Amino acid sequence: MSKKIFYRYNKITDSYERVYPSRWNRVWSRTANGLFIAMVVMVAAVTLYHFIELPREEMLREENRRLKTQLGVVNSRLDQALKVMDAIAERDNNFYRVMMQAPPLTANQRYGGISPSEAAAMMNDADLVTNVTEKVDMLDRLVYAQIQSFDSLRVMASQQTDRLRHIPSVQPISQLDMKQLASGYGVRVDPVYGTSRFHEGMDFAAQPGTRVNATGDGTVIHADWNSGYGNLVEVDHGYGYVTRYAHLSKMTVQKGQKVTRGEKVGEVGSTGKSTGPHLHYEVRYKGVHQPPYKYYFEDLSPEQYAAMIAANDAAAHVMD
């Protein structure tokens, strides 16, 4: 573009003279032109960004959506893995550590103070990444704590072979012989008086004459009639454990006799304060009654254990 030239008429000389702009005018003109060009470029860039999607930008947006979907899948799988670890922790505390009389691991020992947030579907990308990272950290912590727990229990087990044989750890009636769990451990309704009371054992309904087995090695300390319990067998397993088998129709052991786990101690009956043929079974540790279902760790699978817990909670009445 040619440069504009300006002239001014001089009356004195009667001629046109060329006008040269001042330095300030030249600087201002150049600055104004630069600002105009910059504004045009900026408007064009904004228009291009908001209204025209370049192939590379479209590819990046699609990649971002795909990665977010994958991150959501990983988050869901982590939730499932954490549920599995919680189930393992529950079994560890209520089975293996009960068996070894070891204290359960505290929440701080298992989780180490980590508590990831939930509601991942409502999170933005950054928060979702943080949430997944926290869950990975928690899973690492749970796995490590569980390995440490199993290692310590393995050492205890190797040092307590005799103790393991004596701890009551199976059901007194086999799954095949048991008709149903008539009543669970806890507060229940008395069948005779209709009042609520604490039921210190579990009632297994079965056919009269069904075999009743000792749940651990031990010595019979009682095999006789005992008012409300009817025919009652008590076995002292040592290490603070005593089991009771009540309402028997027949006792096949006598006081002072040594018994081993699985050995027959009597047969199901309905003697004493009873409303039907069943076995009332108790586990006591150092004189304090315990939930018997915590001591079935040798013959119940995790599925059967879960069903036993559900049956224990659902059985609201007792048979004795």
N, C-alpha and C positions, 0 to 999 in steps of 0.2 A: 504494500500500500504506500503511495507517494505521500511525502510529508507535506502538511498544509503550511502555506506561507501567507502571512498577513501583511497588508500595506496600509499606510495612512497618508491622506492628502495634506501637504504643507502649503498654506496660502502664501507664505512669504516667498518660497522658491517656486511656487506654482508647479509643484511636481509631487509624485507619489514616492514616499520613502518606506523602505521595508521596516516592519516592526519585529523586534526580537523580544520574546517573552523573558521575564525575569527568572532567576534561578528557582525562586519559590514556586512560581507558576509551573515550571518544568517538573519539579519534584511532585507537586500535588497532582498534576496530570498523570504522571506515571503511576503514582500510588492509587489513584482512583481507578485507572485501568486494571491494575493488578487485583484490586479488591473485587472489581466486577467479574474478572475472569475466575477468581477463586470461588465467588458465590455461584457462578454458573456451574463450575465443576462440582461443588458440594451438592447442589440441587440434583445434578445428574447422578451422582453417586447414591444419594438417598433414594431416588426414584428407582435406580437399578437394583439396590439392595431389597427394597420392600415389594417391588412389583415385578421384578424379573429375576427368577431363580435360575442360576447358572447350573450346568450339569454337575459340577463338582459339589456345589452346595446341596443339591438334591441328593447326591450320593452320600454326603456326610449326614444329612438329616435321616435318611433311611438306615444308615449304619448305627446312628444314635438310638433309633427306635428298636432296632434288633438287639443291641447291647442291653437296653433297658429291659426288654422282654427276657433275655437270658439271665439278667441279674435277678429278676423276679422269680424265675424258676429255681435258681440257686438258693434264694432266700427261703422258698417253700421247702426245698429239700433239706436245708439246714434246720428248719422247724421240725421236720420229721425226725431227723437225726437226734435233735435235742430231746424229743419225746422218748426215743429209744433209750437214750442215756439216762433219762429220769426213771424209766422203768427198771433199768439195770441198777441204778442207785437205790431204788426202793427195795429190790430183791437183796442187794448187798446189805443194807441196814437191817431188814426184817428177817432175813434168812441166815446168811453166812455169819454176820456179826452177832446175831442172837445165838447161833450154834457155838460160837467161840467165846460167848460172853464178853465180847469186845464192844466198847462204846461206839455208837453210830457216828459217822462223820458229820460234822456240823455243816450248815449251809455255807459258811465262810470257807471251810476246808475244801468243799467241793467246787464252789463257784468263785472263790477268791474275790468276792465283792463285785463281780461283773453282773450286770443286769441289763441286757439289751432291751431297747424300747420295741413296742409292737406297732400295729397299724401301718405296716409297710406300704399298703396300697395307697395311702394318703400322703406318702413322703415324696419330696422332690428328689432329683437324681443324687445330689450330694448327701442328703440324709439317708437315702436308701443304701448307698455305698457304705456309709458309716455304720448303719444298722447291720448290714451283712458282715462287715469286718468285726463288729462286736460279737456277733454270734459265732463266727469262726474262732475268735479268741476264747469264748465260753466253751465251745466244743473241745478245743485243745486242752483247756483247763480240766474239763470233766473227764476226758480220756486219761489225762495224766494222773488225776486224783484217783480214778478207778483202778488204774494199773498199780499205783502205790498201795491202795487198799488190798487188792488181790495178792500182791507180793507179801504184805504183812500177814494176811490170813494164811497164805501158804506156809510161811514160817511157823505160825501158831499151830497149824494142822500137823506139820511134821514133828512138832514137839509134844503133841497131845493125842497120839493115836488111841490110847486107852480111854481118854475122856470122850472122844468121838463115839466110841462103841457104847458108852453109857448114856449119853444125852438122848432123850426121847426125840426121835426125828422122823417117825412114820405114823400113818394113821393106825389106830387100833383095830379097825375093820377095813378090809380091802375094798377098793372101789367097786369090784364086781359084786360083793356081798351086800353092800350098803344100798338100801332102798332110797333114802333121802336124808339130807341133814334136817332133822326135825327142829332143832333149836340151836342158835348160835350163842357165842360168848357175849355177855353184856346185860343191860337192863331188859328184862322180859316180864311177861304177865304170868303169874303163878296159875297153873291149870286147876288147882283145887280151891284156892282162896280168892282168885281173881284180882289180886293186888300186884303191883309192880315190885320186882325185887331183882337183885343182881344175880345173874346166872353165872356161876364160876367155872363152868365147863362147856362142853358141846354135847348135844344129844344126837346120836346116830340111830335112825329107825332101821330095823332089820328083822328078818324072820327069827322067831324063837329058835335057839340052838345054834345060831350063827357063831362062827369061831371069833373069839376076841384074843388079840395078840399083844404081848408086851412090846412097847415101843422103843425099848433100849435095854441093854444089859443091866442087871441089878439084882437085888435081894428082896424077896417078898417079906413085908413087915406086918401085913394084915391080910387074912383070908378068912373072913367070918361075917356074921350078920351085923349090920350097923343101922338100926332103926330106919330112918328115911332113905338111906342108900340101899337098903336090902342087902343082898349078898355082895360084899365089897372086897375087892382085892386092891391092896396098895403095894407099890414097888418102889423101893429106895434105890435110885440109880447112882448115888454118890454125887460128889461135886455140887451138892445143894439141891438136886432134883428128886422129886417124888411124883409118881403118877397114880391116879385113882381110876378104877374100872367098876362101875356100880350097876345095880339092878340085875345082876347076873342070875340066870336060871341054874347055872352050875359053875362051881369053882374047881379048876383042875390043878391047882397048886396049893401049897400049904406054907404057913409062916416059916421063915428061915430058909426057904428053898431058893437056890440060885436060878435065874432065868436069863435067857439071851434074847436079843431083839428078834421078833417074829415068832417066838415060842408061845404056844397057846396057854392062856391063864384062866380062861373060862368061856362061857357061852351066853349069848344074848338072852335076856329074860325080861320080866316085868315085876320083880320083887321090890318090896319096900314101897315108898311113896311114888307110884308110877301110874300113868294112864294108858300105857300100852308097851309092847315089847320094843325095847331100845337099849342102847348103851350110853350111859352118862360117863364122859371122859374128862379128867382134869389133869392139868400140868401145874405143879407148884415148884417155885424156885426160892429156896431159903424161907419156906413157909408162906410165900406170897403167891396167890394164883396168877397164872399167866394166860394170855390168849392161846389156846392150843393150836390154832391154825398157823401160828408162827413156827411150829415145830414139825411141819410136814415136808421139810425141804428135800428129803431123800426119795420120796415117791410121788411127788406132784410136779408136773410140768408147769411152766409159767401160765399156760392157758387154764389148766386145772386149778392152779392156785387162785387165779382171778375169779374163776367160777365159784370157788370155795368162799372167797371173801364176799362175793355178791350174795351167796346163799346164807352166809352167816348174818349179814345185815338184814336180809329179807325175812328170816325166821323170827317171828315176834313172840311165839309161845313156847313154853317148855313142856316136857312130858313127865317131869318129876317135881 
